[in-house]
Structure formats: structure tokens, C-alpha cells
Amino acid sequence: MIGSRLTPPITETSTWPSTAFTVPDLAGFLGLDGLGLTATGQRITPEQALVECRLEALEEDAFCRVCGAQGDPVGTVSRHLAHVPLGWRPTHLLVRLRRWRCQGCGRVWRQDASRAAVKRARLTLAAEQWAMRAVGVEFMSVSRVAAALGVSWHTEGDAVLERAKNTLLKAPGRLEGVEVIGVDEHIWRHTRKGDRYVTVIIDLTPVRDRSGSSRLLDMVEGRSKQVLKQWLQERDEAWRGRIEVVAMDGFTGFKTAAAEALPDAAEVMDPYPRGCPGGGQAG
């Protein structure tokens, strides 16, 4: 009989103790608690999940930061933010923000949502972190990540680029141990608008010491003596004093900038410093 072939129902009880479970918490499941948000409602469709939220704290925002007087509530405004997708379904947040008018100076302001998202951003901080990992670690395409978030290609790409720049450039110890650098230019824009070139600065110390591969230190828009010189002068004197070798191509602007900003460093002529676009050998 057909019925005899069916798998019998599972009647065994779970081995998980009841103390291992807590009350279902949508905010905790979505990671909203880390953003200072509380979920108040949801609207789930096959195409998208929309979660209504509010900020947890009210008291700290209810007083004017200019004169210190208490504010009167004057309604709410909403921010629409893309959040970390669940099940590859775009998950967006509709954040309701309270507004106040100062009783003293008349200033109007809204709740501070900086824990949830950067000002004027379209993605939550958690979504930016997820997207940066998806692109940089999981090697997903920008278009695929944008589709998962339910935003445009440019919105997602700009957010990832800005978050990556802030993460990398502000990383403690990013410039520690650098003694050999490589400098080269690279064409990154193929339109008539804007500068076509960026100046690429590479740490070649591991290559010289045969301890590893080169690593990117920075990319600065433009290609000129002033661009490289300004970047070098923005580093402190102790860091510049540790630079022993600068590998570069025959561009006079780079050579002059290195000579003026790093007078004690040896200049090595190398048309393709290893790690820079072109991938040659560092002398």
C-alpha cells in the first residue's frame, strides 16, 4: 500500500532542556538591540520583509543640546533603512524617530539614530558590515549583494566603499613596520568627468624581507608631485624617518615628492613595484 511507505511521524520529545529557550524576541533575532532599536511591527511579503522600529532611549534626546531646555514633542519622522537580509529576502527597517521643539530657543531636532545608521545613509551599520564582508571576504558581486539588500547597485557600492575606507584607514597599526614603499599610478576612471588616475602606495617591506606579500596602504585620487608629497607629509616625522626605500617608476613628480618628503630614503627606479598595478619586481 502506498500509505505503508510513508515515513511515520516523529514522536520522540526533544532532548533540549526547556531552560535552553527564551521568549521569542524579534529585535534580538534581527540584531536590532545592537543598533539601539526595538521592533514594534512587521509586514512580510514574498518579496520583502519590512520591520517597524523605534529607538530604545527617549530621555537623552528630549533636551536641547544648544540651551539645555526641555523640548515639546512635535510628531515623528521616519527613516527607511536596508538591513541584513534573512533567508536572502531583503529586510528593511522603518524607523520612527520622535521630534522635539525646544521650549527655550525654538530649535527643532529629532532623535539621534547614529547607533543604527550613519547620517543620511540608506543602510544600517549592520547591513554595511554584512555587505563589506560579502564583497571582500565571500567574493560576492556588488550586484548580487545589492539584490540581497533590496537597494540599487550604486547605493550598496557607495556604502561598502565608504565603510571599507573608514575601517581600513582607521585601523590601529595599519602603518606600523613599514620601511619600504612602492608608488605607482593607476587608471581607475574611464570617463571624461573627474581625474582618471589614482596614486597607489604599497608596503613592500614583507617582499624585501621575504616574509610575505605586499599590502595596500592607500589610494589617493590624482597623480602628481603634490598628491604624493601631501600624503607623505600627513604621516608623522617618526614614520617618515623609518622609510628606507621608495620604489617607483620614471614619473618625475613622484621622484621629486619622495626626495623632498623622504630625504633619507633611497630611491629605486622600478616601473612596476610589486603589488602595484602591473605587478613587477621591487628592486
C-alpha positions as CSV (number, residue, x, y, z in Angstrom):
1,M,0.0,0.0,0.0
2,I,1.1,3.5,-0.7
3,G,0.3,4.6,2.9
4,S,2.7,1.9,4.3
5,R,5.6,3.6,2.5
6,L,5.2,6.9,4.3
7,T,7.6,7.9,7.0
8,P,6.0,7.5,10.4
9,P,5.7,10.8,12.4
10,I,8.4,11.6,14.9
11,T,7.0,11.1,18.4
12,E,10.2,11.5,20.4
13,T,10.5,14.6,22.5
14,S,13.3,17.0,22.0
15,T,16.5,16.4,24.1
16,W,16.9,20.2,24.5
17,P,16.0,21.2,28.1
18,S,13.3,23.9,28.3
19,T,15.7,26.1,30.1
20,A,17.7,26.5,26.9
21,F,15.0,28.5,25.3
22,T,13.8,32.0,25.9
23,V,10.8,34.0,24.8
24,P,10.9,34.8,21.1
25,D,12.4,38.2,20.5
26,L,12.3,39.7,17.0
27,A,14.7,42.5,17.9
28,G,17.3,40.1,19.2
29,F,16.8,37.8,16.2
30,L,17.4,40.7,13.8
31,G,20.2,42.2,15.8
32,L,18.3,45.4,16.4
33,D,19.3,45.5,20.0
34,G,22.9,46.3,18.9
35,L,21.6,49.2,16.9
36,G,19.5,50.7,19.8
37,L,16.2,49.7,18.1
38,T,13.1,47.9,19.2
39,A,10.8,46.2,16.8
40,T,7.1,47.3,17.0
41,G,5.6,45.7,14.0
42,Q,6.3,43.7,10.8
43,R,4.9,43.3,7.3
44,I,6.2,40.2,5.5
45,T,5.7,39.6,1.8
46,P,7.3,37.1,-0.6
47,E,9.4,39.9,-2.0
48,Q,10.5,41.8,1.2
49,A,10.3,42.0,5.0
50,L,9.6,45.4,6.5
51,V,10.0,45.8,10.2
52,E,8.7,48.9,12.0
53,C,11.1,50.1,14.8
54,R,11.6,52.8,17.4
55,L,14.6,53.9,19.3
56,E,15.0,52.4,22.8
57,A,16.1,55.6,24.6
58,L,13.9,58.8,24.7
59,E,15.2,60.7,27.7
60,E,18.6,61.5,26.4
61,D,17.2,63.1,23.2
62,A,14.4,65.2,24.9
63,F,16.7,68.1,25.9
64,C,18.1,70.8,23.6
65,R,21.8,70.5,23.0
66,V,22.1,74.2,22.4
67,C,20.4,75.8,25.5
68,G,19.7,72.7,27.6
69,A,15.9,73.3,27.9
70,Q,13.4,70.5,27.6
71,G,11.7,70.0,24.3
72,D,8.0,69.6,23.4
73,P,7.1,66.5,21.3
74,V,6.1,67.6,17.7
75,G,5.4,64.3,16.0
76,T,7.6,61.8,14.3
77,V,9.6,61.3,11.1
78,S,10.6,58.0,9.5
79,R,13.8,56.6,8.1
80,H,13.8,53.7,5.7
81,L,16.9,51.6,6.1
82,A,18.0,48.4,4.4
83,H,19.1,45.8,7.0
84,V,20.9,42.4,6.9
85,P,18.8,40.1,4.7
86,L,17.2,37.0,6.2
87,G,16.9,34.0,4.0
88,W,18.0,36.1,1.1
89,R,14.8,38.1,1.4
90,P,15.5,41.9,1.5
91,T,14.9,43.0,5.1
92,H,14.2,46.7,5.6
93,L,13.5,48.8,8.7
94,L,11.1,51.6,9.0
95,V,12.5,53.6,12.0
96,R,10.1,56.0,13.6
97,L,12.0,59.0,15.2
98,R,10.5,61.4,17.6
99,R,10.8,65.1,17.0
100,W,11.0,67.9,19.6
101,R,10.8,71.7,19.6
102,C,12.9,73.5,22.3
103,Q,10.8,75.5,24.8
104,G,13.7,77.9,25.2
105,C,15.2,78.7,21.8
106,G,12.7,77.1,19.5
107,R,15.2,74.7,17.9
108,V,13.7,71.6,16.3
109,W,15.5,68.3,16.4
110,R,14.9,64.6,16.1
111,Q,16.1,61.5,18.0
112,D,19.8,60.5,17.4
113,A,19.8,57.4,15.4
114,S,23.6,57.2,14.9
115,R,23.8,53.8,16.7
116,A,21.6,52.4,13.9
117,A,22.9,54.2,10.8
118,V,25.2,56.9,9.6
119,K,23.5,60.2,8.9
120,R,21.7,60.2,5.5
121,A,22.8,56.6,5.0
122,R,20.4,54.1,3.3
123,L,21.8,51.0,5.1
124,T,22.1,50.2,8.7
125,L,25.6,49.8,10.2
126,A,25.0,46.1,10.5
127,A,24.0,45.9,6.8
128,E,27.1,47.8,5.8
129,Q,29.3,45.4,7.7
130,W,27.5,42.4,6.2
131,A,27.8,43.8,2.7
132,M,31.5,44.6,3.2
133,R,32.2,41.0,4.3
134,A,30.1,39.6,1.4
135,V,32.1,41.5,-1.2
136,G,35.6,41.5,0.4
137,V,35.6,38.0,2.1
138,E,32.9,35.9,0.4
139,F,33.8,37.4,-3.1
140,M,30.2,38.1,-4.0
141,S,29.5,40.6,-6.7
142,V,28.2,44.0,-5.9
143,S,25.1,43.4,-7.9
144,R,24.3,40.2,-6.0
145,V,24.8,41.9,-2.7
146,A,22.6,44.8,-3.8
147,A,19.8,42.5,-4.8
148,A,20.0,40.7,-1.4
149,L,19.7,44.0,0.4
150,G,17.0,45.3,-1.9
151,V,18.9,48.5,-2.9
152,S,20.4,49.9,-6.0
153,W,23.9,49.0,-7.2
154,H,25.2,52.5,-6.5
155,T,23.7,52.7,-3.1
156,E,25.3,49.4,-2.0
157,G,28.6,50.1,-3.7
158,D,29.0,53.5,-2.2
159,A,28.1,52.2,1.3
160,V,30.7,49.4,1.1
161,L,33.4,51.6,-0.3
162,E,32.9,54.2,2.4
163,R,32.7,51.6,5.2
164,A,35.8,49.8,3.9
165,K,37.7,53.1,3.7
166,N,36.8,54.0,7.3
167,T,37.6,50.5,8.5
168,L,41.0,50.2,6.8
169,L,42.2,53.8,7.1
170,K,41.4,54.0,10.8
171,A,42.7,50.5,11.7
172,P,45.3,50.8,14.5
173,G,48.7,49.8,13.5
174,R,47.9,50.0,9.8
175,L,51.2,51.8,9.0
176,E,53.4,50.1,11.6
177,G,56.5,48.3,10.5
178,V,56.6,50.0,7.0
179,E,60.2,50.5,5.8
180,V,59.9,50.1,2.0
181,I,57.1,51.5,0.0
182,G,56.2,51.3,-3.7
183,V,54.4,54.1,-5.6
184,D,52.6,53.8,-8.9
185,E,49.7,55.4,-10.7
186,H,46.6,53.5,-11.9
187,I,43.8,54.5,-14.3
188,W,40.6,53.9,-12.4
189,R,38.2,56.2,-14.3
190,H,37.3,55.8,-18.0
191,T,35.0,58.8,-18.3
192,R,35.6,62.4,-19.1
193,K,34.4,63.6,-15.7
194,G,36.9,63.6,-12.9
195,D,40.6,62.6,-12.6
196,R,41.4,59.4,-14.4
197,Y,44.3,58.5,-12.2
198,V,44.9,57.4,-8.6
199,T,48.2,57.2,-6.8
200,V,48.8,53.8,-5.2
201,I,51.0,53.4,-2.2
202,I,52.1,49.8,-1.3
203,D,54.0,48.4,1.6
204,L,56.9,46.4,0.1
205,T,58.6,45.6,3.4
206,P,57.4,42.0,3.5
207,V,58.7,41.5,-0.1
208,R,62.1,42.8,0.8
209,D,62.3,40.7,4.0
210,R,60.8,37.6,2.2
211,S,58.3,37.3,4.9
212,G,55.1,37.7,2.9
213,S,53.4,39.6,0.2
214,S,53.0,43.3,-0.3
215,R,49.9,45.1,1.1
216,L,48.0,48.2,0.0
217,L,48.4,51.2,2.2
218,D,46.3,53.8,0.4
219,M,45.0,55.0,-2.9
220,V,44.8,58.8,-3.4
221,E,42.9,60.4,-6.3
222,G,45.1,62.2,-8.7
223,R,48.7,61.7,-10.0
224,S,51.1,64.5,-9.3
225,K,54.0,65.5,-7.1
226,Q,51.7,67.3,-4.8
227,V,49.4,64.3,-4.3
228,L,52.2,62.1,-3.2
229,K,54.0,64.8,-1.2
230,Q,50.9,65.7,0.7
231,W,50.2,62.0,1.6
232,L,53.7,61.6,2.9
233,Q,53.7,64.8,4.9
234,E,50.4,63.8,6.5
235,R,52.4,60.9,8.2
236,D,54.3,61.9,11.3
237,E,58.0,62.6,11.2
238,A,58.9,59.3,13.0
239,W,57.1,57.3,10.4
240,R,58.8,59.1,7.5
241,G,62.2,58.6,9.2
242,R,61.7,54.8,9.1
243,I,61.3,54.7,5.4
244,E,64.5,53.3,3.9
245,V,63.5,52.7,0.2
246,V,60.9,54.1,-2.2
247,A,60.3,52.1,-5.4
248,M,58.7,54.0,-8.2
249,D,58.5,54.4,-12.0
250,G,60.1,57.1,-14.0
251,F,57.5,59.8,-13.3
252,T,59.4,62.9,-12.3
253,G,56.6,64.1,-9.9
254,F,56.9,61.0,-7.7
255,K,60.7,61.2,-7.6
256,T,60.6,64.9,-6.6
257,A,58.0,64.3,-4.0
258,A,59.9,61.4,-2.4
259,A,63.2,63.4,-2.4
260,E,61.5,66.4,-0.6
261,A,59.4,64.4,1.9
262,L,61.8,61.5,2.4
263,P,65.3,62.9,2.0
264,D,67.0,60.0,3.8
265,A,65.2,57.2,1.8
266,A,66.9,55.5,-1.2
267,E,65.0,55.9,-4.5
268,V,64.8,52.7,-6.6
269,M,63.6,53.0,-10.1
270,D,61.1,50.2,-10.8
271,P,58.4,50.7,-13.4
272,Y,56.1,48.1,-11.7
273,P,56.6,48.0,-8.0
274,R,55.3,44.6,-6.8
275,G,51.8,44.8,-5.6
276,C,51.1,47.9,-7.6
277,P,49.1,47.7,-10.9
278,G,51.5,45.9,-13.3
279,G,53.0,43.5,-10.7
280,G,56.7,43.8,-11.4
281,Q,59.6,43.3,-9.1
282,A,60.7,45.7,-6.4
283,G,64.4,46.4,-6.7
